[in-house]
Amino acid sequence: MLIIPVKEGENIDRALKRFKRKFDRTGTMRQLRSRQQFTKPSVERRAQIQKAQYIQGLRDQEEI
């Protein structure tokens, strides 16, 4: 459970923004979405390798 203390005189929009930021950092929604359907370990590994290749390609282009 996330607890966001609201300071005296603080705008509720700012507190809500802090809550959203903290919630995003926990990765709860990402985890819930990934649990909605089963993916085989081989498919997960393949996606991870493709992501690493893509990022490496971007870094290689940045060096040039």
CHARMM internal coordinates of N, CA and C (Angstrom, degrees):
IC EDIT
DIST 1 N 1 CA 1.4474
DIST 1 CA 1 C 1.5254
ANGL 1 N 1 CA 1 C 108.26
DIST 1 C 2 N 1.3012
ANGL 1 CA 1 C 2 N 115.24
DIHE 1 N 1 CA 1 C 2 N 133.01
DIST 2 N 2 CA 1.4589
ANGL 1 C 2 N 2 CA 121.07
DIHE 1 CA 1 C 2 N 2 CA 179.55
DIST 2 CA 2 C 1.5217
ANGL 2 N 2 CA 2 C 109.96
DIHE 1 C 2 N 2 CA 2 C -90.24
DIST 2 C 3 N 1.2932
ANGL 2 CA 2 C 3 N 115.91
DIHE 2 N 2 CA 2 C 3 N 133.30
DIST 3 N 3 CA 1.4572
ANGL 2 C 3 N 3 CA 121.25
DIHE 2 CA 2 C 3 N 3 CA 177.02
DIST 3 CA 3 C 1.5187
ANGL 3 N 3 CA 3 C 107.50
DIHE 2 C 3 N 3 CA 3 C -118.97
DIST 3 C 4 N 1.3145
ANGL 3 CA 3 C 4 N 115.23
DIHE 3 N 3 CA 3 C 4 N 122.55
DIST 4 N 4 CA 1.4582
ANGL 3 C 4 N 4 CA 121.52
DIHE 3 CA 3 C 4 N 4 CA 178.86
DIST 4 CA 4 C 1.5233
ANGL 4 N 4 CA 4 C 107.59
DIHE 3 C 4 N 4 CA 4 C -118.03
DIST 4 C 5 N 1.3167
ANGL 4 CA 4 C 5 N 117.60
DIHE 4 N 4 CA 4 C 5 N 105.41
DIST 5 N 5 CA 1.4734
ANGL 4 C 5 N 5 CA 118.64
DIHE 4 CA 4 C 5 N 5 CA 178.53
DIST 5 CA 5 C 1.5361
ANGL 5 N 5 CA 5 C 110.55
DIHE 4 C 5 N 5 CA 5 C -71.83
DIST 5 C 6 N 1.3170
ANGL 5 CA 5 C 6 N 115.18
DIHE 5 N 5 CA 5 C 6 N 129.96
DIST 6 N 6 CA 1.4602
ANGL 5 C 6 N 6 CA 120.77
DIHE 5 CA 5 C 6 N 6 CA 178.94
DIST 6 CA 6 C 1.5222
ANGL 6 N 6 CA 6 C 107.43
DIHE 5 C 6 N 6 CA 6 C -95.42
DIST 6 C 7 N 1.3182
ANGL 6 CA 6 C 7 N 115.44
DIHE 6 N 6 CA 6 C 7 N 121.34
DIST 7 N 7 CA 1.4589
ANGL 6 C 7 N 7 CA 120.50
DIHE 6 CA 6 C 7 N 7 CA -177.02
DIST 7 CA 7 C 1.5259
ANGL 7 N 7 CA 7 C 110.70
DIHE 6 C 7 N 7 CA 7 C -76.70
DIST 7 C 8 N 1.2907
ANGL 7 CA 7 C 8 N 115.90
DIHE 7 N 7 CA 7 C 8 N 159.37
DIST 8 N 8 CA 1.4704
ANGL 7 C 8 N 8 CA 121.81
DIHE 7 CA 7 C 8 N 8 CA -179.66
DIST 8 CA 8 C 1.5245
ANGL 8 N 8 CA 8 C 110.01
DIHE 7 C 8 N 8 CA 8 C -61.99
DIST 8 C 9 N 1.3125
ANGL 8 CA 8 C 9 N 116.28
DIHE 8 N 8 CA 8 C 9 N 124.71
DIST 9 N 9 CA 1.4538
ANGL 8 C 9 N 9 CA 121.17
DIHE 8 CA 8 C 9 N 9 CA 178.49
DIST 9 CA 9 C 1.5174
ANGL 9 N 9 CA 9 C 114.49
DIHE 8 C 9 N 9 CA 9 C 78.88
DIST 9 C 10 N 1.3207
ANGL 9 CA 9 C 10 N 117.46
DIHE 9 N 9 CA 9 C 10 N 7.17
DIST 10 N 10 CA 1.4621
ANGL 9 C 10 N 10 CA 120.48
DIHE 9 CA 9 C 10 N 10 CA -179.16
DIST 10 CA 10 C 1.5251
ANGL 10 N 10 CA 10 C 109.86
DIHE 9 C 10 N 10 CA 10 C -80.78
DIST 10 C 11 N 1.2913
ANGL 10 CA 10 C 11 N 115.74
DIHE 10 N 10 CA 10 C 11 N 141.18
DIST 11 N 11 CA 1.4495
ANGL 10 C 11 N 11 CA 122.09
DIHE 10 CA 10 C 11 N 11 CA 178.82
DIST 11 CA 11 C 1.5284
ANGL 11 N 11 CA 11 C 109.15
DIHE 10 C 11 N 11 CA 11 C -67.66
DIST 11 C 12 N 1.3309
ANGL 11 CA 11 C 12 N 116.86
DIHE 11 N 11 CA 11 C 12 N 136.64
DIST 12 N 12 CA 1.4589
ANGL 11 C 12 N 12 CA 120.60
DIHE 11 CA 11 C 12 N 12 CA -178.39
DIST 12 CA 12 C 1.5276
ANGL 12 N 12 CA 12 C 111.55
DIHE 11 C 12 N 12 CA 12 C -66.00
DIST 12 C 13 N 1.3275
ANGL 12 CA 12 C 13 N 117.43
DIHE 12 N 12 CA 12 C 13 N -29.07
DIST 13 N 13 CA 1.4629
ANGL 12 C 13 N 13 CA 120.61
DIHE 12 CA 12 C 13 N 13 CA 177.68
DIST 13 CA 13 C 1.5199
ANGL 13 N 13 CA 13 C 111.06
DIHE 12 C 13 N 13 CA 13 C -65.18
DIST 13 C 14 N 1.3216
ANGL 13 CA 13 C 14 N 116.77
DIHE 13 N 13 CA 13 C 14 N -38.40
DIST 14 N 14 CA 1.4628
ANGL 13 C 14 N 14 CA 120.23
DIHE 13 CA 13 C 14 N 14 CA 178.66
DIST 14 CA 14 C 1.5247
ANGL 14 N 14 CA 14 C 110.81
DIHE 13 C 14 N 14 CA 14 C -67.34
DIST 14 C 15 N 1.3213
ANGL 14 CA 14 C 15 N 116.34
DIHE 14 N 14 CA 14 C 15 N -40.51
DIST 15 N 15 CA 1.4616
ANGL 14 C 15 N 15 CA 120.04
DIHE 14 CA 14 C 15 N 15 CA 178.09
DIST 15 CA 15 C 1.5286
ANGL 15 N 15 CA 15 C 110.70
DIHE 14 C 15 N 15 CA 15 C -65.29
DIST 15 C 16 N 1.3322
ANGL 15 CA 15 C 16 N 116.69
DIHE 15 N 15 CA 15 C 16 N -39.67
DIST 16 N 16 CA 1.4559
ANGL 15 C 16 N 16 CA 120.86
DIHE 15 CA 15 C 16 N 16 CA 177.63
DIST 16 CA 16 C 1.5271
ANGL 16 N 16 CA 16 C 110.88
DIHE 15 C 16 N 16 CA 16 C -64.27
DIST 16 C 17 N 1.3195
ANGL 16 CA 16 C 17 N 116.39
DIHE 16 N 16 CA 16 C 17 N -38.46
DIST 17 N 17 CA 1.4650
ANGL 16 C 17 N 17 CA 120.89
DIHE 16 CA 16 C 17 N 17 CA 177.95
DIST 17 CA 17 C 1.5365
ANGL 17 N 17 CA 17 C 110.12
DIHE 16 C 17 N 17 CA 17 C -64.64
DIST 17 C 18 N 1.3397
ANGL 17 CA 17 C 18 N 117.50
DIHE 17 N 17 CA 17 C 18 N -40.37
DIST 18 N 18 CA 1.4666
ANGL 17 C 18 N 18 CA 120.59
DIHE 17 CA 17 C 18 N 18 CA 177.03
DIST 18 CA 18 C 1.5211
ANGL 18 N 18 CA 18 C 110.80
DIHE 17 C 18 N 18 CA 18 C -63.42
DIST 18 C 19 N 1.3593
ANGL 18 CA 18 C 19 N 116.02
DIHE 18 N 18 CA 18 C 19 N -39.82
DIST 19 N 19 CA 1.4579
ANGL 18 C 19 N 19 CA 120.02
DIHE 18 CA 18 C 19 N 19 CA 178.64
DIST 19 CA 19 C 1.5194
ANGL 19 N 19 CA 19 C 110.77
DIHE 18 C 19 N 19 CA 19 C -62.51
DIST 19 C 20 N 1.3261
ANGL 19 CA 19 C 20 N 116.91
DIHE 19 N 19 CA 19 C 20 N -46.68
DIST 20 N 20 CA 1.4612
ANGL 19 C 20 N 20 CA 120.78
DIHE 19 CA 19 C 20 N 20 CA -179.24
DIST 20 CA 20 C 1.5225
ANGL 20 N 20 CA 20 C 111.21
DIHE 19 C 20 N 20 CA 20 C -61.08
DIST 20 C 21 N 1.3335
ANGL 20 CA 20 C 21 N 116.45
DIHE 20 N 20 CA 20 C 21 N -41.55
DIST 21 N 21 CA 1.4610
ANGL 20 C 21 N 21 CA 120.54
DIHE 20 CA 20 C 21 N 21 CA 179.93
DIST 21 CA 21 C 1.5264
ANGL 21 N 21 CA 21 C 110.30
DIHE 20 C 21 N 21 CA 21 C -64.04
DIST 21 C 22 N 1.3185
ANGL 21 CA 21 C 22 N 116.62
DIHE 21 N 21 CA 21 C 22 N -44.00
DIST 22 N 22 CA 1.4614
ANGL 21 C 22 N 22 CA 121.08
DIHE 21 CA 21 C 22 N 22 CA -179.43
DIST 22 CA 22 C 1.5328
ANGL 22 N 22 CA 22 C 110.14
DIHE 21 C 22 N 22 CA 22 C -66.17
DIST 22 C 23 N 1.3311
ANGL 22 CA 22 C 23 N 116.14
DIHE 22 N 22 CA 22 C 23 N -39.04
DIST 23 N 23 CA 1.4605
ANGL 22 C 23 N 23 CA 121.10
DIHE 22 CA 22 C 23 N 23 CA 179.26
DIST 23 CA 23 C 1.5232
ANGL 23 N 23 CA 23 C 110.82
DIHE 22 C 23 N 23 CA 23 C -64.56
DIST 23 C 24 N 1.3216
ANGL 23 CA 23 C 24 N 117.14
DIHE 23 N 23 CA 23 C 24 N -40.83
DIST 24 N 24 CA 1.4598
ANGL 23 C 24 N 24 CA 120.84
DIHE 23 CA 23 C 24 N 24 CA 178.75
DIST 24 CA 24 C 1.5249
ANGL 24 N 24 CA 24 C 111.21
DIHE 23 C 24 N 24 CA 24 C -63.99
DIST 24 C 25 N 1.3079
ANGL 24 CA 24 C 25 N 116.91
DIHE 24 N 24 CA 24 C 25 N -36.73
DIST 25 N 25 CA 1.4713
ANGL 24 C 25 N 25 CA 120.50
DIHE 24 CA 24 C 25 N 25 CA -178.72
DIST 25 CA 25 C 1.5226
ANGL 25 N 25 CA 25 C 112.19
DIHE 24 C 25 N 25 CA 25 C -69.02
DIST 25 C 26 N 1.3281
ANGL 25 CA 25 C 26 N 117.97
DIHE 25 N 25 CA 25 C 26 N -26.31
DIST 26 N 26 CA 1.4606
ANGL 25 C 26 N 26 CA 119.76
DIHE 25 CA 25 C 26 N 26 CA -179.81
DIST 26 CA 26 C 1.5217
ANGL 26 N 26 CA 26 C 111.67
DIHE 25 C 26 N 26 CA 26 C -72.13
DIST 26 C 27 N 1.3403
ANGL 26 CA 26 C 27 N 117.66
DIHE 26 N 26 CA 26 C 27 N -25.62
DIST 27 N 27 CA 1.4545
ANGL 26 C 27 N 27 CA 120.97
DIHE 26 CA 26 C 27 N 27 CA 178.29
DIST 27 CA 27 C 1.5168
ANGL 27 N 27 CA 27 C 113.44
DIHE 26 C 27 N 27 CA 27 C 77.89
DIST 27 C 28 N 1.3114
ANGL 27 CA 27 C 28 N 118.23
DIHE 27 N 27 CA 27 C 28 N 21.09
DIST 28 N 28 CA 1.4598
ANGL 27 C 28 N 28 CA 122.28
DIHE 27 CA 27 C 28 N 28 CA -176.73
DIST 28 CA 28 C 1.5274
ANGL 28 N 28 CA 28 C 111.82
DIHE 27 C 28 N 28 CA 28 C -64.41
DIST 28 C 29 N 1.3178
ANGL 28 CA 28 C 29 N 116.78
DIHE 28 N 28 CA 28 C 29 N -47.22
DIST 29 N 29 CA 1.4636
ANGL 28 C 29 N 29 CA 119.79
DIHE 28 CA 28 C 29 N 29 CA -178.28
DIST 29 CA 29 C 1.5271
ANGL 29 N 29 CA 29 C 111.30
DIHE 28 C 29 N 29 CA 29 C -65.50
DIST 29 C 30 N 1.3188
ANGL 29 CA 29 C 30 N 117.16
DIHE 29 N 29 CA 29 C 30 N -39.00
DIST 30 N 30 CA 1.4602
ANGL 29 C 30 N 30 CA 120.76
DIHE 29 CA 29 C 30 N 30 CA 178.24
DIST 30 CA 30 C 1.5253
ANGL 30 N 30 CA 30 C 110.19
DIHE 29 C 30 N 30 CA 30 C -60.96
DIST 30 C 31 N 1.3298
ANGL 30 CA 30 C 31 N 115.27
DIHE 30 N 30 CA 30 C 31 N -42.59
DIST 31 N 31 CA 1.4523
ANGL 30 C 31 N 31 CA 120.53
DIHE 30 CA 30 C 31 N 31 CA -179.61
DIST 31 CA 31 C 1.5331
ANGL 31 N 31 CA 31 C 111.15
DIHE 30 C 31 N 31 CA 31 C -66.38
DIST 31 C 32 N 1.3319
ANGL 31 CA 31 C 32 N 117.29
DIHE 31 N 31 CA 31 C 32 N -41.94
DIST 32 N 32 CA 1.4637
ANGL 31 C 32 N 32 CA 120.42
DIHE 31 CA 31 C 32 N 32 CA 178.70
DIST 32 CA 32 C 1.5244
ANGL 32 N 32 CA 32 C 111.50
DIHE 31 C 32 N 32 CA 32 C -63.20
DIST 32 C 33 N 1.3199
ANGL 32 CA 32 C 33 N 116.94
DIHE 32 N 32 CA 32 C 33 N -41.43
DIST 33 N 33 CA 1.4622
ANGL 32 C 33 N 33 CA 119.97
DIHE 32 CA 32 C 33 N 33 CA -179.94
DIST 33 CA 33 C 1.5256
ANGL 33 N 33 CA 33 C 111.28
DIHE 32 C 33 N 33 CA 33 C -66.94
DIST 33 C 34 N 1.3261
ANGL 33 CA 33 C 34 N 116.46
DIHE 33 N 33 CA 33 C 34 N -36.88
DIST 34 N 34 CA 1.4635
ANGL 33 C 34 N 34 CA 118.58
DIHE 33 CA 33 C 34 N 34 CA -179.33
DIST 34 CA 34 C 1.5201
ANGL 34 N 34 CA 34 C 111.53
DIHE 33 C 34 N 34 CA 34 C -71.77
DIST 34 C 35 N 1.3251
ANGL 34 CA 34 C 35 N 117.63
DIHE 34 N 34 CA 34 C 35 N -25.27
DIST 35 N 35 CA 1.4624
ANGL 34 C 35 N 35 CA 120.77
DIHE 34 CA 34 C 35 N 35 CA 179.79
DIST 35 CA 35 C 1.5255
ANGL 35 N 35 CA 35 C 113.21
DIHE 34 C 35 N 35 CA 35 C -84.52
DIST 35 C 36 N 1.3062
ANGL 35 CA 35 C 36 N 118.35
DIHE 35 N 35 CA 35 C 36 N -5.51
DIST 36 N 36 CA 1.4596
ANGL 35 C 36 N 36 CA 120.18
DIHE 35 CA 35 C 36 N 36 CA -179.19
DIST 36 CA 36 C 1.5225
ANGL 36 N 36 CA 36 C 111.96
DIHE 35 C 36 N 36 CA 36 C -68.99
DIST 36 C 37 N 1.3222
ANGL 36 CA 36 C 37 N 116.90
DIHE 36 N 36 CA 36 C 37 N -29.14
DIST 37 N 37 CA 1.4512
ANGL 36 C 37 N 37 CA 119.65
DIHE 36 CA 36 C 37 N 37 CA 178.78
DIST 37 CA 37 C 1.5192
ANGL 37 N 37 CA 37 C 109.18
DIHE 36 C 37 N 37 CA 37 C -139.89
DIST 37 C 38 N 1.3132
ANGL 37 CA 37 C 38 N 115.66
DIHE 37 N 37 CA 37 C 38 N 148.23
DIST 38 N 38 CA 1.4557
ANGL 37 C 38 N 38 CA 121.13
DIHE 37 CA 37 C 38 N 38 CA -179.26
DIST 38 CA 38 C 1.5159
ANGL 38 N 38 CA 38 C 110.10
DIHE 37 C 38 N 38 CA 38 C -83.30
DIST 38 C 39 N 1.3257
ANGL 38 CA 38 C 39 N 115.69
DIHE 38 N 38 CA 38 C 39 N 134.49
DIST 39 N 39 CA 1.4599
ANGL 38 C 39 N 39 CA 120.22
DIHE 38 CA 38 C 39 N 39 CA 173.08
DIST 39 CA 39 C 1.5171
ANGL 39 N 39 CA 39 C 108.09
DIHE 38 C 39 N 39 CA 39 C -121.00
DIST 39 C 40 N 1.3148
ANGL 39 CA 39 C 40 N 114.88
DIHE 39 N 39 CA 39 C 40 N 136.31
DIST 40 N 40 CA 1.4518
ANGL 39 C 40 N 40 CA 119.77
DIHE 39 CA 39 C 40 N 40 CA -178.37
DIST 40 CA 40 C 1.5261
ANGL 40 N 40 CA 40 C 109.64
DIHE 39 C 40 N 40 CA 40 C -65.63
DIST 40 C 41 N 1.3320
ANGL 40 CA 40 C 41 N 117.14
DIHE 40 N 40 CA 40 C 41 N 148.42
DIST 41 N 41 CA 1.4646
ANGL 40 C 41 N 41 CA 120.08
DIHE 40 CA 40 C 41 N 41 CA 179.37
DIST 41 CA 41 C 1.5211
ANGL 41 N 41 CA 41 C 112.95
DIHE 40 C 41 N 41 CA 41 C -57.44
DIST 41 C 42 N 1.3249
ANGL 41 CA 41 C 42 N 117.70
DIHE 41 N 41 CA 41 C 42 N -35.20
DIST 42 N 42 CA 1.4647
ANGL 41 C 42 N 42 CA 119.79
DIHE 41 CA 41 C 42 N 42 CA 179.91
DIST 42 CA 42 C 1.5287
ANGL 42 N 42 CA 42 C 111.02
DIHE 41 C 42 N 42 CA 42 C -66.46
DIST 42 C 43 N 1.3319
ANGL 42 CA 42 C 43 N 116.81
DIHE 42 N 42 CA 42 C 43 N -35.80
DIST 43 N 43 CA 1.4630
ANGL 42 C 43 N 43 CA 120.91
DIHE 42 CA 42 C 43 N 43 CA 178.82
DIST 43 CA 43 C 1.5260
ANGL 43 N 43 CA 43 C 109.77
DIHE 42 C 43 N 43 CA 43 C -69.76
DIST 43 C 44 N 1.3318
ANGL 43 CA 43 C 44 N 116.70
DIHE 43 N 43 CA 43 C 44 N -39.48
DIST 44 N 44 CA 1.4719
ANGL 43 C 44 N 44 CA 120.42
DIHE 43 CA 43 C 44 N 44 CA 177.88
DIST 44 CA 44 C 1.5259
ANGL 44 N 44 CA 44 C 110.69
DIHE 43 C 44 N 44 CA 44 C -62.83
DIST 44 C 45 N 1.3397
ANGL 44 CA 44 C 45 N 116.30
DIHE 44 N 44 CA 44 C 45 N -44.12
DIST 45 N 45 CA 1.4644
ANGL 44 C 45 N 45 CA 120.39
DIHE 44 CA 44 C 45 N 45 CA 179.01
DIST 45 CA 45 C 1.5160
ANGL 45 N 45 CA 45 C 111.00
DIHE 44 C 45 N 45 CA 45 C -62.28
DIST 45 C 46 N 1.3368
ANGL 45 CA 45 C 46 N 116.35
DIHE 45 N 45 CA 45 C 46 N -43.20
DIST 46 N 46 CA 1.4613
ANGL 45 C 46 N 46 CA 120.45
DIHE 45 CA 45 C 46 N 46 CA -179.90
DIST 46 CA 46 C 1.5235
ANGL 46 N 46 CA 46 C 110.77
DIHE 45 C 46 N 46 CA 46 C -61.84
DIST 46 C 47 N 1.3339
ANGL 46 CA 46 C 47 N 116.82
DIHE 46 N 46 CA 46 C 47 N -42.85
DIST 47 N 47 CA 1.4725
ANGL 46 C 47 N 47 CA 120.35
DIHE 46 CA 46 C 47 N 47 CA 179.21
DIST 47 CA 47 C 1.5222
ANGL 47 N 47 CA 47 C 110.52
DIHE 46 C 47 N 47 CA 47 C -65.11
DIST 47 C 48 N 1.3174
ANGL 47 CA 47 C 48 N 116.65
DIHE 47 N 47 CA 47 C 48 N -38.47
DIST 48 N 48 CA 1.4641
ANGL 47 C 48 N 48 CA 120.81
DIHE 47 CA 47 C 48 N 48 CA 179.70
DIST 48 CA 48 C 1.5306
ANGL 48 N 48 CA 48 C 110.59
DIHE 47 C 48 N 48 CA 48 C -65.59
DIST 48 C 49 N 1.3397
ANGL 48 CA 48 C 49 N 116.24
DIHE 48 N 48 CA 48 C 49 N -40.64
DIST 49 N 49 CA 1.4688
ANGL 48 C 49 N 49 CA 120.35
DIHE 48 CA 48 C 49 N 49 CA 178.88
DIST 49 CA 49 C 1.5261
ANGL 49 N 49 CA 49 C 110.32
DIHE 48 C 49 N 49 CA 49 C -66.59
DIST 49 C 50 N 1.3410
ANGL 49 CA 49 C 50 N 117.29
DIHE 49 N 49 CA 49 C 50 N -41.95
DIST 50 N 50 CA 1.4611
ANGL 49 C 50 N 50 CA 120.45
DIHE 49 CA 49 C 50 N 50 CA 178.87
DIST 50 CA 50 C 1.5242
ANGL 50 N 50 CA 50 C 111.16
DIHE 49 C 50 N 50 CA 50 C -63.51
DIST 50 C 51 N 1.3168
ANGL 50 CA 50 C 51 N 116.98
DIHE 50 N 50 CA 50 C 51 N -38.98
DIST 51 N 51 CA 1.4611
ANGL 50 C 51 N 51 CA 120.68
DIHE 50 CA 50 C 51 N 51 CA 178.70
DIST 51 CA 51 C 1.5291
ANGL 51 N 51 CA 51 C 110.09
DIHE 50 C 51 N 51 CA 51 C -64.78
DIST 51 C 52 N 1.3415
ANGL 51 CA 51 C 52 N 116.59
DIHE 51 N 51 CA 51 C 52 N -42.33
DIST 52 N 52 CA 1.4549
ANGL 51 C 52 N 52 CA 120.75
DIHE 51 CA 51 C 52 N 52 CA 179.40
DIST 52 CA 52 C 1.5308
ANGL 52 N 52 CA 52 C 110.69
DIHE 51 C 52 N 52 CA 52 C -64.14
DIST 52 C 53 N 1.3334
ANGL 52 CA 52 C 53 N 117.04
DIHE 52 N 52 CA 52 C 53 N -39.57
DIST 53 N 53 CA 1.4610
ANGL 52 C 53 N 53 CA 120.63
DIHE 52 CA 52 C 53 N 53 CA 178.47
DIST 53 CA 53 C 1.5223
ANGL 53 N 53 CA 53 C 110.72
DIHE 52 C 53 N 53 CA 53 C -64.70
DIST 53 C 54 N 1.3226
ANGL 53 CA 53 C 54 N 116.48
DIHE 53 N 53 CA 53 C 54 N -41.19
DIST 54 N 54 CA 1.4648
ANGL 53 C 54 N 54 CA 121.01
DIHE 53 CA 53 C 54 N 54 CA 179.36
DIST 54 CA 54 C 1.5259
ANGL 54 N 54 CA 54 C 110.72
DIHE 53 C 54 N 54 CA 54 C -62.94
DIST 54 C 55 N 1.3223
ANGL 54 CA 54 C 55 N 116.75
DIHE 54 N 54 CA 54 C 55 N -46.42
DIST 55 N 55 CA 1.4705
ANGL 54 C 55 N 55 CA 120.93
DIHE 54 CA 54 C 55 N 55 CA -179.84
DIST 55 CA 55 C 1.5272
ANGL 55 N 55 CA 55 C 110.43
DIHE 54 C 55 N 55 CA 55 C -64.48
DIST 55 C 56 N 1.3347
ANGL 55 CA 55 C 56 N 116.36
DIHE 55 N 55 CA 55 C 56 N -40.74
DIST 56 N 56 CA 1.4612
ANGL 55 C 56 N 56 CA 119.42
DIHE 55 CA 55 C 56 N 56 CA 178.83
DIST 56 CA 56 C 1.5235
ANGL 56 N 56 CA 56 C 110.62
DIHE 55 C 56 N 56 CA 56 C -63.94
DIST 56 C 57 N 1.3198
ANGL 56 CA 56 C 57 N 117.24
DIHE 56 N 56 CA 56 C 57 N -38.48
DIST 57 N 57 CA 1.4586
ANGL 56 C 57 N 57 CA 120.57
DIHE 56 CA 56 C 57 N 57 CA 177.36
DIST 57 CA 57 C 1.5193
ANGL 57 N 57 CA 57 C 111.56
DIHE 56 C 57 N 57 CA 57 C -63.04
DIST 57 C 58 N 1.3217
ANGL 57 CA 57 C 58 N 116.82
DIHE 57 N 57 CA 57 C 58 N -40.88
DIST 58 N 58 CA 1.4657
ANGL 57 C 58 N 58 CA 120.24
DIHE 57 CA 57 C 58 N 58 CA 177.23
DIST 58 CA 58 C 1.5243
ANGL 58 N 58 CA 58 C 110.97
DIHE 57 C 58 N 58 CA 58 C -63.43
DIST 58 C 59 N 1.3240
ANGL 58 CA 58 C 59 N 116.42
DIHE 58 N 58 CA 58 C 59 N -40.93
DIST 59 N 59 CA 1.4785
ANGL 58 C 59 N 59 CA 119.32
DIHE 58 CA 58 C 59 N 59 CA 179.87
DIST 59 CA 59 C 1.5117
ANGL 59 N 59 CA 59 C 111.09
DIHE 58 C 59 N 59 CA 59 C -68.11
DIST 59 C 60 N 1.3341
ANGL 59 CA 59 C 60 N 117.06
DIHE 59 N 59 CA 59 C 60 N -36.33
DIST 60 N 60 CA 1.4607
ANGL 59 C 60 N 60 CA 120.13
DIHE 59 CA 59 C 60 N 60 CA 177.91
DIST 60 CA 60 C 1.5241
ANGL 60 N 60 CA 60 C 110.95
DIHE 59 C 60 N 60 CA 60 C -65.57
DIST 60 C 61 N 1.3361
ANGL 60 CA 60 C 61 N 116.84
DIHE 60 N 60 CA 60 C 61 N -39.82
DIST 61 N 61 CA 1.4594
ANGL 60 C 61 N 61 CA 120.28
DIHE 60 CA 60 C 61 N 61 CA 177.97
DIST 61 CA 61 C 1.5178
ANGL 61 N 61 CA 61 C 111.07
DIHE 60 C 61 N 61 CA 61 C -66.13
DIST 61 C 62 N 1.3140
ANGL 61 CA 61 C 62 N 116.24
DIHE 61 N 61 CA 61 C 62 N -34.27
DIST 62 N 62 CA 1.4652
ANGL 61 C 62 N 62 CA 120.64
DIHE 61 CA 61 C 62 N 62 CA -179.57
DIST 62 CA 62 C 1.5222
ANGL 62 N 62 CA 62 C 111.33
DIHE 61 C 62 N 62 CA 62 C -67.27
DIST 62 C 63 N 1.3328
ANGL 62 CA 62 C 63 N 117.09
DIHE 62 N 62 CA 62 C 63 N -34.23
DIST 63 N 63 CA 1.4643
ANGL 62 C 63 N 63 CA 121.34
DIHE 62 CA 62 C 63 N 63 CA -179.70
DIST 63 CA 63 C 1.5260
ANGL 63 N 63 CA 63 C 111.79
DIHE 62 C 63 N 63 CA 63 C -69.15
DIST 63 C 64 N 1.3294
ANGL 63 CA 63 C 64 N 116.12
DIHE 63 N 63 CA 63 C 64 N -33.05
DIST 64 N 64 CA 1.4824
ANGL 63 C 64 N 64 CA 120.13
DIHE 63 CA 63 C 64 N 64 CA -176.01
DIST 64 CA 64 C 1.5042
ANGL 64 N 64 CA 64 C 111.35
DIHE 63 C 64 N 64 CA 64 C -71.21
END
COOR INIT
IC SEED 1 N 1 CA 1 C
IC BUILD
